[in-house]
Amino acid sequence: MSNSAELSALKSKISELALASMAQDRIPGLSIGVVRGDSLAGHYSFGTQTLGEDKPTTPQTISRIASITKTFTGTAILQLRDLGQLELDDPLLVHMPDFTIAHALRGTLEGVTLRRLMTHYSGLRTEHPLTDWNAPSFPTSEELLDGLAEIDVVIPQDSQWKYSNLAVGLLGQVIEQISGVPYEQYIYEEITGPLGLTNTRFELDDSQAELKSTGYSHPLPGEDELRLAPYASLRGISAAGQLHSNVEDLAKWMSFQFTSGRETHSSKVLSSESLAEMHRPVYMSSDWSNGQALSWRMNRRDDLVMHNHGGGIQGYASNFVFSVEAQTGVIVLANIWPAPTPYVLAEDIAELVIRELGPVPEPNETNLVTVAEQDASAYLGRYRAEPGAYVDVIFGDNGFGLGAPRKGDYTLHGPAGLASDPAVTDSNAFRTVGGRGAGELAEFSMNEQGKAEWFRLGGFLYKRVD
């Protein structure tokens, strides 16, 4: 059954959640995308792009995505790290000597590292002194650097999370200085361009502006009418929240996240290993209910851990939530701000889909060759390694491999699969798939009758005992 067909059974529940969110926050229009694996499995439109018009949102409807921009900035920093241009634990001072004019009230300026800037543990104030969200007004790149003399730094002694748009704005300046091109140009050339995110832009051209939904602000006290939201470019802190995008493009950005850690990974934007590094927690809350990865937040709902990043800016609220393990995620774009419910809504829908439909299997892209049952027969049996670890070599429902431990067994390597690797010349050696020995060779020794007597794996010698 296709992803879209599976989702159809959940449409009424998704609608119920979305309509409740709209009512609570007076949201004129919602654009919601559900991503499963490498495709946008479903799009759900509620309300209108513009009040007074019958204009439902589409996957192409553009919104400002605000702080979701930070995930693109973090990706750029990892790219430059992989090129040897920086290290994540470099002090900001290494790449921005002007930072010496800031004041360290607790800790030292050297303690403000790129990793801390990416994870909101730098101790920097939330905004640049010239940032005025009421006006709104934002510093230019030149003013950003000139204003560092007014910056107080309080390095947290207890790993205190402190959200900072200023910190990520400074990362944008680091990207400019190292790459030699403007931050926006770098993102276009190295990230959005290669991934085909054609409508993910810092500023929109005329044709893209036609796709943009109208953003609204809540009524003033004593009034009832929603107001048109003001627009302002973030200028020098664009890296913290200037991007526009839509469900169509963000679905591609999400599917890219799902390639985290895969053995085969077609994107040249970031290696699967570096992408997996971005998704690993750097800091965890004391109760393990949430954490901070590199540019991503993490929330736990019982046994389900989801990465996320939301965004809020005049006229627009957004959230981007996904589970790498389930290869499933949800995008929510709303055309009003402030609006707290879209952040919870995205997680609610993602959990609903994952619980009801289960995970999407990762594409099976491998050079390994499945071992046929008749070819596996000579290796099947029970084996023991000193000082008392047992494992069964089996051919079961999942094919050739190491079985799950029997009751009372102490096991080191099962369960796991075994497969032939064309790059290995020894026909009695098999690549381990999964488990503790993943990627290592299980090397069997055969007797004169052509039956396995023992095998080595991960430093252990397993001798046949059956």
N, C-alpha and C positions, 0 to 999 in steps of 0.2 A: 504493500500500500504506500502511496506517495506521501511525502510530508504534508502537502496541502490537504489531502483526503483525511489524514489522521487528525489534523487540526480542526477540521470542520465540526467534529464532535464537541469541541471545546468553545465554539464561537459564542454560545449564549452566556457561558461563564465569563469569558473575556469581556463581552459587552457589559455584563453586570458590573464588573470591576471598573471598567472605563467610565461608565455613566455615573457611578457613585463618585469617582474622582472629579469628573466635570462639575457635578453639582456642588461638591464641597468647595472647590477652588474657583468656581465661576469661569471655567475654561471655555473659550469660544470654540476651539478646535483641537482635536487630538489626531496625531498620525502615529500609528503603532506598527512596528514590524517584529515578526517572530522569525528568527534565523535558526535553521537546523543544518548543521554541517556546512556545506559549501553553497547553500542557496537561501534566498529569502523565501521561506515556506509560506508565509501569510502576511497580508497587510490589512489593517483594520482602520477605518476612517470614521471619526465621530465629529459632529458639529460642522463648522465652516472655517475656511481660511480667513474670511472677512465678514464681520457682522453686517447684517442686512442683505447679504448675498447668499444664494444657494450654491456654495462653492466648496464641496467636500475636499479634504486633503487626499493626496495621492502619494505613492512612493517617491515621486519626483518633487513634492512640495518642500521648499527650502525654509529652514529655520536657522536662527543663530544657535550654535551649540555650546557657546560660552566655554566653560572649563573643561569640556571634553577635549578641547584643544591641547590641554596639558599632556594627554597621552601621545599626541603626535610629537610634542616637544621632547618628551622622554625617549621616544623611539629615535629621534635625531641624536640625542646624547649617546645612546648605546651604539649607534652607527659610528660616530666619531671615536668612541672607545675602541670599537672593533678594528678601526683603521690605525690605532696606535696614537691618536692625536690627544688623548686625555685618559685619565683613570677616574673611576667614580669616587675614589677617596681623595682626589686632589682637593686641596683647599681652593675656594673661589679666588683667593688672592693670586694663585698661580696664573690664572687666566684673565683676571681683572684686577690689576694692581691698584686701580682707583679705589677699590674697596677698603684700602688702608685708612681712609678718612672716616669710616664708620666707627661707632663707639661700642666697645664690648662691655656691657654692664655685668654679665656673668659669663664665665668661660673666656675663650679667646677667639679672635677673628680667624685664626688658623683652623679652628674647630668647625667653621662653616664650610663643609665640603659639598661637592656636587651631589653626592648621594643624599645628604641631609636636605639639600634644596629640592631634590626630586621627591622626597618622602614627607615633606612638611615637618621636619625635625631640625630646622636650621636655627630656630630662635628669632628669625627676622619678623618684623611687624607684618601685619596682614597686607597692608597697602603702602604704596609709595606716598610720601607726604603731599604730592601734588594731585593724587587721585581723589576725585570728588564724585561719588556715585549719585549724588543728588542733582548735580548740575546738568548732565554729567561731563566730566572733564578728566583727561588723562595725560600723563607726561609724554613728551617726545623722547626719542632715544637719548638725545643730548641732555635733556632735563632729568632723565632717569639717573644718569651718571652724576650730574651736578648735585642731585639731591641726596647722594649717599652720605654727605656730612651730617645730615639730620637723622640718619638711621641708627637706632639703638638695637644692639644684638644681645639677646638673653639666651645663651645656649642652655637648653633644658638639662638639669641634672638628673632628672628621673624619666628620661625618654618621653617627655610630654609632647604629644602631637599638637601642632599649632599651624593651622592652614595659612598659607601665605601666597597671595597672587604676586607680590613683589619678588619672592624667591624664584618663581618660574619665569617671571619677566627677565630676571637677571640671567637665567639659563639661555634665554633667547639671545641675549647679548654675547654670551660665551660662544654660542653656535655661530653667530656672525663673525666674531673675531677669529675663530679657528678655521672656518670654511672660507672666509674672504668674500662671502656673498651675503646680501640681506637675508634675514631669517625667513621671511615669507618665500623668497625665491628658493631657498634651500629646501623648504618643506615641499614646494611644488615639484622640484626637480628630483628629489631623492625619495619622497614617500608617496604623495598623492598621485603624481604622474605615473610612476611604475605600477601602482595598484589600480589605476583606472578610475580614480575618484574625481571625475570631471566636474562635478558640481560642489566640491568641497573647496571653498575659496575664502580668503580673508576679506576681499571686497568683491562684489558681484558685478558682472557686466550687465548690459541692458536685457539680454535674453534671460539671464539667470534671475534678475530682479523681478521679471514677470512670474517666476515660479515661487517667489517668496510669499509666505503667509504674512498677514498683518499682525504685528505684535501689540499687545494691550497691557495697560497698567490698571490696577484696581481703583475704584472711585476714591475721591477725597472724602475726608470725614464729613458726614452730613449729606453727601450726595449718593446717587445710586448708579450712575452711568459709568461703564468702563471707559477708560481714556486711551487714546492712541499713545503708544509708548515712544519716548524720544529715542533717537539713534545717535550713537557716537562711536567712532573708532577708538580702540584701546591704544593705538599708536605705539609708544615705547614698550608697553607690556602686552603686545599682541600674542606673545607666546603663552600667556596665561589664559586667553579666552576669546580671541577674535574670530575664529573660524565660523563659517556657515556650512551647512550640509543638509542632507535629506536621508530618509530611510533607505533609499536605493544605494547610496554611497556608503552609509554607515553599516549596511549589511555586509558589504565587501570588507570593510575594516574589521568587522566582527569575525567573519570567516577567516581572515588572516590571523586573528588571535588564536583560532582553533588549531593552527598548524604548530602551535607551541610544542616543542620537544619531539616532533615527528622525525623519523629517520630520513624520509624523503620530503623535501620542502622546496617547492618551486620558486618561491619569492626571493628576489635578490635584495629586498629592502632590509631584511634583518635575518640572520641565521636562526634556525629553530632553537638552537641552544641559547642564544641571547634573548630570544623571545620568551623562552621558558624562564630565564633568569629574571626578566621583567615581572613575571607572574608570581615569583616566589616571595613569601613574606619577608620583610626586612624588620618590621616591628609588629608585635602582637599585643593585644589587650590582655590584662591579667586573667580574664576569664575565657580567653580564646574566642570570644564572640565576634571579634573583628580584628582587622590588621591592615597594615600599609605595605604594599609592594612598591616597586619602582613605577611611579606615576599612576598606579591603580590602587583603589581601596578594595578590601575584601570583607565580606559579611558572611557569617555562618547562620544557617537555619537548620538546626539539628545536625544531620549528617551531610547536608548540602552546603558547599562553600561556593560562593559566587563572587567574581570580580565585578567591579563597577566603577563608573565615574559619572557624576551628574554635572549639570551646568545650569546656571541661572544668570540672566542679564536682562536689562529692560526689555520687556515684551515677550520673553521666551524662557521656558523651563524645559530641561531635557534630562534623560537618564539613559545609560548604556550599561546593561547587565548581562553577564555571561558566565557559563560554567564550561571550562575547557574539558573537564572529564565527561560531561554530558553532551559536548559539542552543540550546545543550545544556548540561545540568548534572546534578549528583548530590547528593542529600542523604543523609547517614548519621547515624542516631541510635542510640546504644548505651546500655544501662542498667548501666554500670559505669564507675568512674573510680578511678585513672588507667588509660588504655587508649590506647597510641600508634597501634595499627593502623587505627582508623577514619579517621584523617587521611589516611593513605596510600591506604586502601581507596577513599575517595571519588574521589581523583584517578585511581587505577587504572581504576575503572569508567568514569569520564568519558572518559578517553583511549580505552578500549576501544570505547565507543559511537561516539565521534567518528571514530575511525580506520575502524571497520567500516561505519558507516552514513552517514558524511559529515555536513556541516552541514545545518541546516534553513533553507530559504529564508525570509527575512524577508517578512512580509505586504506585498504590493504595494499600498500605500495612497498614491495620488497623484492629483492633479488633471490631470496631464499626459496628453495624448492621443497614442496611437500613430499614426505616419505610415504610410499604406498605400504599397505598393511603387510603384504607378502615380503617386502624388503625390510620391514621392521622386525619380523618374527625372530630373527637370530639374536636380537638384543633384549627381548622382553624377559623380565624376571625381577626378582627381589635382590637388592644389593645393600651392603653394609659398609660404612666407613668408620674407622677408629675415631673416637673411643666409644661409638655406639649410635651413630646416625644412620637411619634406614631410609631407603627410597625405592619405589617400584618403577621400573621402566615399563610403560604400558602402551597399548594402542587402544584409545577410547573414543568417546564421541567427538573429541576435538583432535583426533589423530594421534600421531606418535609423540611421546613425551614422558615427562616425569610425573608420576601420580601424586595426588594429595596424600598426606600422611594417614596411616591407619591409626586407630585408637591406641594410644600409648607410645606411638613413634615420636622420636625427636628428629625433626627433618631440617635440613639446611637448604635444599634446592628444589623441592617439589611444593606445589605443582608448577610445571613449566612445559613449554613445547620444545621439541627438537626438530630441526630441519636441516637439509643439506645446503651447503654453501658452495656454489660453483667455483669460488675462489680458493677453496681448500682441496688439495690433491688427495688427501687421505680419505678414502671412501668410508672408513669406519669412524670418522670424526663428524660431529653434528653441532650446529650452532644452536645455543640455548635461546629460547624465545620467552622472555618474561621471567619473573622471579629474581632471586638473589644473584643467580648466575647469568642474567640476561646479557647476550652478546658474546659470552665465553664459549669455548669449545668443550664438549663432552667427548673425550677421546677413548674409544673402546679398543680392547685387545681381544683377539679371537683365538680360540683353540684350533686344533687340527681338524675338528669336525665342523668348523665354521660357526661356532656358537660363542657368544661373548662371555669371557671369564671375569673381566673387571673393566672399569673405566675411571678416568681421572676427570675431575671438574673442580675448578676453583681451589686447587691445592689439596683436595681430598681424593684418596684412592678408595673407590667403591668396589668391593669384591662380591661376586655372586654368592648368595647363601641359599637359594632354593634348590 
